[in-house]
Amino acid sequence: MRHLLDTKTLTRSEAISILDVAEDMAATQQREVKKLPTLRGKTVVNLFFEDSTRTRISFEAAAKRLSADVINFSAKGSSVSKGESLQDTAQTLQAMGADAVVIRHGASGAPRTLATSGWITAGVINAGDGTHEHPTQALLDAFTLRKRTFGNASRGRDLQGLRVTIVGDILHSRVARSNVWLLTTLGAEVTLVAPPTLVPQDVSAWPATIRYDLDEAIAAEPDAVMMLRIQLERMNAAYFPTEREYSRTWGLDAERVNRLPAGSIVMHPGPMNRGLEISAEAADSPRSTVLEQVTNGVSVRMAVLYLLMAGERPTDEKEG
């Protein structure tokens, strides 16, 4: 694997390979000494043009547990905010000898530009770009689903036949986009539930069923319900009447959780707006995988860094 820019172009075998390596990484995290020497001498740069404490810390933990050196580069307060371009920044990172760059950027397509520009030889991992994709979030969600469904017999498995309902702000959600493509590639059936104002215009081209009624979607007995954060910071238009109305119509509360089938799980990529898209009872219920998703995120990101930097990278370099 040279870069990880999206899930749309991942094949089933590539996705399963990442999840299987993540299983190996998760096993190492049960040991007393969690650190592996695998990426000693390699440098990972976290290049974040948008704030995201959770994702950045998760990548930092993953890199350090593989013994890589980590440089955290925040664009706020840096030369980027003084007008330095992505090209200048990339060339600076190249001069520093970066082996992998984890980039989060407000512009859709920025990671691809970085990966294909020739400015940098490092592997590029998309940690969220605009309203485009967030591939490692979808991978950790798929890993969590697979683990909860198959337990220790997960290895090599896809998600064939599982029904996953994704609820909320689909319009602004790169998590929803990445999950739709990945979960479908792995054989799951995806249903999207949202107010009509929060459904993207191009959604008819997505491999998913669209519903507007959460109670109807719950009655269809999904295996997992994934609640998306309402991105209030992007809400510069009136997408729904009031927060209370949204919570009543599209929020997951204890009563709706109780109507889910026995084995169904409740997911959320975080951070959560408790009391808006998800109630405290739903977030803290035994069905909730929110904290498991955080733990699994480190294992999945360890797998991605490993595959980029220790897996197939040396071969790429010899050929190039």
N, C-alpha and C positions, 0 to 999 in steps of 0.2 A: 504494500500500500504506500503510495507516494504522498498523497494528501487526503484529508477528509473534509470535503467542502459541503456535502449535502447527503441526504439519504435517498433522494429521488433516483440517483444513478447507482446506488449500491445494489449488487445482485444478492439473491437469497444466500448463496454460498459465502459471499464476502461478509454479509451480516451475521450469519451463524458462526463463522470463523471468529469474528470480533467477540461475540457473546461467549463462545467457548474459551477463548483466551482470558476473558474477564472472569470466568469461573475459576481458572487457575489462579488469577490474581486475588480473587476473593478468598481462596483457600489459604494463601500466604498471609492474609490479613487476620487470620485466626491465631497465628503464632505469637509467641511472646515478643520476638524480634520481627517487626513487620518490614524492615528495610531489605531490599534486594540490591545486589551490585550491578544489575543489568545495564544501566545507562550511565555508569560512572564515567566522568570526563566529557559527557554531553551537556549542552546548554539549551534549556527551554526558556523562551521569552513569552511572558503573558503580556500581550499588546492590547490593552483595553481602552477603546475610544468611548465606551459607554460604561457606566457603573454596573457592576454585578459582583457583589462580594461573594455570594455563594459559589458561582461558577469559577471565579478566579481562585478562591481558596481550595476548591475541589481539584482543579488542575495543578495547583501548587503542591498540594498533599500527594497527588498521584506521581508527579515528577520527582519529588523528594524521596518517596518510598522506593523509587527505582534508582536512587542515588544520583540523579541528574542535578546540575546546578540550575537555579531558577532566577531569572531576572524579571521583576514585575515593573512594567512600563505603563504608567497611567497617563493618558493623553491630556488630562486636565492638569494645568499647572506646568506642562512640559512645553518644549519648543513647538509641538504640534499646535497648541492653542495660540502660539505666536505666528502661525501661518505656514509652518513646515508641512510639506506635502507627504502623502503616503509613500511616494517614491523615495524622498529624502530619508524618511524614517526607516524604510526597508533597507536602504543602502547603508545606513548607520548600523543596523542590526547585522547585516552581512559582514561589515568590517569587524564587528565584535565576535564573529564566529558562531552565530546562532545555528543550532542544528534543527530546532523546531520552533515555529511561531504559532501561538494560540491567539487568534485575533477575534475580538468582538468589535463590531463597527455599526454605526447607525445607518450606513448606506448598504442596501441590498447589492450583493455582488462584489463587495470590497475584498473578501477573502479570495475569491476566484481571480480577481485582478492581481493580487499579491502573488498567488501561486503560479500564474501563467505569464507574468510580466517579464521574467528574466532578471528582475532586480535582486533576487535572492535565491539561494540554492537550498535553503531549509525546507523541510516539510511544513505544510500549513494546515492547521486545524481550525475550522470555523466554530467559534464559540457563540455564534449568534450574529446574523447580519440583517439589519433593517427588519422588514416584515417577511424575510425570505425563509431562512431555515436555522435550526439549532440541532445539528445531528447528534451530538453526544447526549443531549437530553432525551431524544427519542430512543437511542440505544440503551440508556440506563432504564427507561420506562419499559422497553421490551425485555430487558434482562430481569427486571422486577416481576413482570407478568409471567415470564417463563419459570422463574424460581418459585413463585407462589403456586403456579399450576402444576408443575412437574417435580418440584423439590430436588432431591439429589439425582433424579433421572433426567435432568434438563439437557445435558450435553448432546449436541447434535440435533436437538429438536427445533422445529419452527413453531408458529402459533396457529397452525391450521385449525379453522373452525371456531376459534375464540371470538367472542363478540365484544367489541370495545366501543363505548360511547364517550365522546369528547364533548364537553359542555362549556359554553361561555363565549368569550371574546375571540371568536375564530378570525375575525377580520384582521386584528393586529398581531395574531399569535404565530410566531415562527415555530413554537413548540407543536402546535396543531398541524402545521404543514409537514414538518419532519415526521411526525407520528403517522399521519395519513399514509405517506409513501412507504415508510419502513414497515408498519404493521401490516399493510396490504401485501407487500413483498413477502412477508413472513406467513401469509395465509390467513390473517385475521380479517373479520368483517368490521368495518369502521362506520359508525353513525355519528354525525355531527349535530349538536343541538344548540341553537342560539336564537336570540331575537332576530328578526329579519334584517334589522339595521346593522347587525354585527356578523353578517354572512358575506364573504367576499364575492365580487361579481363573477369571477372566473371559476366558481366552485363546481359548476356543472362538469368541468373537465377533470375533477378530482375523483379518485376511486372510492367514493363514500356516499352514504345515504344521508340526506338532509332532513332534519325534523325541526319543528319550532316549539314542540310541547315536551317538556322534560318528563312529565308523568306518563305520557305515551311511551317514551323511550325506556323508562324504567319498567313499564308493563311488558316490554319485549324481552325482559330478563337478560340483560347484558352480564358478561363475566367480569367486566371492569367498567367503572365510571371514572373518567378523568376530568376533574374540575380545573378550568383555566382561571388564572388570576385576571380580574378585571383591571385593565391597565389604565387607571385613572389619569396617569400622566400623559397618555396619548388621547384622552377624551376631550378633544377641542370642539366637539359637536355634540348635540343632544342625541345620543344613541339609545337612551332609554329614559323614561319619565323621571324616576327617582331611584336612589339606591334601595330603598325599602321595597319598592315595586319589583325591582330586579331580583332581590333576594327571595321575595315571595313566589315569583314565577319561575325563576331559573336557578335558584340557590339550592344546594343540597343540605337539607336539615335532617334531624334524627328520624322524623316520620318517613321521609323518603328513603333513607338508609334502611329502615326496617322493612320496606317493601321490596328491597333487592333480594334476588335468590340467595340461598344459604351460602354458597361459596364465593359470591361476588366481592370484589375488592374496591376500595375507594382510593384514587390516586390524585396527586396535585404536584405540579412541578415546583411550587414555591416561588417567592414567598407568598403566603396566604393572606387574603383579606378575610379574617374571621368575622362572621356575621354578615358578609356580603355574598360571595359565591359559595361559601361553605360555613356551616355552623361549627361551633367548638365541639359539640357532641359528635358530629360526623368526622371532624378532623382527628379527634382523639379516640375514635372507636376502634375495636380490635380489627375491623376490616381495613382500617387506614394503613397505607404503605408509605406515608409521607417520609418518615424517618429512615425506612429501609431504602427509599429512593436516594436519599442523601448518601448513605453508606455505599450503596451499589454504584453511585456516581463515581466514587474514587476508583473502584475496581475497573469499571468500564473505561475511564480515562487513562488508567494505567495500561490497559490493553491497547488502546489506540496509540498512546505514546510508544509503547513497546513495538507495535507493528510498523509504525512509521520510522522509528529510529534504530531498532535492533533486528527487526524482521526482514523486510525486503529492501530496506534502504541501501545497504552496502552493494547489492547486486546492481541496483539502479546506477550507483555512482561509477562502478566499473564499466558499465555499458556506455555511460554518457561520455 
